[in-house]
Amino acid sequence: MAKIIQERTIKYGDIWIKIDNEHPNIITVGLRDEVIKDLGGIEFLRVLPKGRCVNKDRPFGSIEIGRRIRFLRSPVSGNIEEVNNEAIDKPQMVIEDPEIKGWLVRIKAKNEEEVESLLRGVSR
């Protein structure tokens, strides 16, 4: 795996991702501020539980506002290592601080090439 010089935040569809320097196979995922503004708020957030397998570009969760549901797609294949239950239970936290307190899940990537393609910006 390529060495990451600094932690980076990358836009990927409706989400942002952060790849950690020390653990480049652990991807922190959150909802982009632009998407929150576009939706006009968040009523419900749902994500798969810790331990569940996710596949690249397949839903790992959803956002609900009114009758609209928007699916959140995983940037990599792997397993959900951690869920920010506080943010899931209190969507206002995601709205107010999407990148620090409002992250949604941490995914342990199983495919090194998917992580490297995110770093190169060739995924989406």
C-alpha positions as CSV (number, residue, x, y, z in Angstrom):
1,M,0.0,0.0,0.0
2,A,1.2,3.5,-0.9
3,K,2.3,5.6,2.1
4,I,-0.1,8.4,2.8
5,I,1.7,11.7,3.4
6,Q,-1.2,13.4,5.3
7,E,-4.7,12.5,6.2
8,R,-7.0,13.4,3.3
9,T,-10.7,14.1,3.0
10,I,-12.0,13.0,-0.4
11,K,-15.5,13.6,-1.8
12,Y,-17.2,10.4,-3.0
13,G,-20.8,10.8,-4.2
14,D,-22.9,12.0,-1.3
15,I,-20.3,11.2,1.3
16,W,-16.8,12.3,2.3
17,I,-14.1,9.8,3.3
18,K,-11.0,10.2,5.3
19,I,-8.1,7.8,5.0
20,D,-5.9,7.7,8.1
21,N,-2.1,7.8,7.9
22,E,-1.5,5.1,10.5
23,H,-4.2,2.8,9.3
24,P,-4.8,3.3,5.6
25,N,-7.2,0.4,5.4
26,I,-9.6,2.1,7.8
27,I,-11.9,4.5,6.0
28,T,-13.9,7.0,8.0
29,V,-17.2,8.0,6.2
30,G,-19.5,10.9,6.7
31,L,-22.2,12.9,4.9
32,R,-21.1,15.8,2.8
33,D,-22.3,19.3,3.9
34,E,-23.5,20.1,0.4
35,V,-25.8,17.1,0.5
36,I,-27.2,18.0,3.9
37,K,-28.0,21.5,2.5
38,D,-29.5,20.1,-0.7
39,L,-31.8,17.9,1.3
40,G,-32.8,20.7,3.7
41,G,-32.1,18.6,6.8
42,I,-32.2,15.0,8.0
43,E,-35.0,13.2,9.8
44,F,-33.6,9.7,10.0
45,L,-30.2,8.1,9.4
46,R,-29.7,4.4,9.0
47,V,-26.5,2.5,8.6
48,L,-25.6,-1.2,8.7
49,P,-24.4,-2.4,12.1
50,K,-20.8,-3.1,13.1
51,G,-19.4,-6.3,11.7
52,R,-21.5,-6.2,8.5
53,C,-19.9,-6.7,5.1
54,V,-20.2,-3.9,2.6
55,N,-19.5,-3.9,-1.1
56,K,-18.1,-1.0,-3.1
57,D,-20.8,1.2,-4.6
58,R,-23.6,-0.7,-2.8
59,P,-25.7,0.9,0.0
60,F,-24.4,0.9,3.6
61,G,-27.1,3.2,4.8
62,S,-29.7,5.8,4.0
63,I,-30.9,9.3,4.8
64,E,-34.6,10.1,5.1
65,I,-36.3,13.4,4.8
66,G,-40.0,13.5,4.4
67,R,-40.9,10.9,1.9
68,R,-37.5,11.0,0.3
69,I,-34.9,8.3,0.9
70,R,-31.3,8.7,-0.3
71,F,-29.0,5.7,-0.2
72,L,-25.4,6.1,0.9
73,R,-23.0,4.0,-1.1
74,S,-19.8,2.5,0.2
75,P,-16.5,3.8,-1.3
76,V,-14.8,0.4,-0.7
77,S,-15.6,-3.2,0.0
78,G,-14.9,-4.4,3.5
79,N,-16.4,-4.6,7.0
80,I,-18.0,-2.0,9.1
81,E,-15.6,-1.6,12.0
82,E,-17.3,1.1,14.0
83,V,-20.6,3.0,13.9
84,N,-21.1,6.5,15.4
85,N,-24.3,5.6,17.1
86,E,-24.5,9.1,18.7
87,A,-24.6,10.7,15.3
88,I,-27.1,8.2,14.0
89,D,-29.4,8.8,17.0
90,K,-29.0,12.5,16.8
91,P,-28.9,13.6,13.1
92,Q,-28.6,17.2,14.3
93,M,-25.0,16.3,15.1
94,V,-24.3,15.4,11.5
95,I,-25.9,18.7,10.4
96,E,-23.9,20.8,12.8
97,D,-20.5,19.1,12.6
98,P,-20.4,16.6,9.7
99,E,-16.6,16.0,9.7
100,I,-15.7,15.9,13.3
101,K,-18.5,14.7,15.5
102,G,-20.9,13.7,12.7
103,W,-19.0,10.9,11.0
104,L,-21.2,7.9,10.3
105,V,-19.1,4.7,10.0
106,R,-15.5,3.4,9.8
107,I,-15.0,0.7,7.2
108,K,-12.0,-1.7,7.2
109,A,-11.2,-2.0,3.5
110,K,-10.4,-5.5,2.2
111,N,-9.1,-4.4,-1.2
112,E,-5.9,-2.3,-1.1
113,E,-6.4,-1.4,-4.8
114,E,-9.8,0.3,-4.0
115,V,-8.1,2.5,-1.4
116,E,-5.3,3.4,-3.7
117,S,-7.8,4.4,-6.4
118,L,-9.6,6.7,-4.0
119,L,-6.2,8.3,-3.2
120,R,-5.6,8.8,-7.0
121,G,-9.1,10.2,-7.4
122,V,-10.1,7.7,-10.1
123,S,-13.1,6.2,-8.3
124,R,-15.7,8.9,-8.7
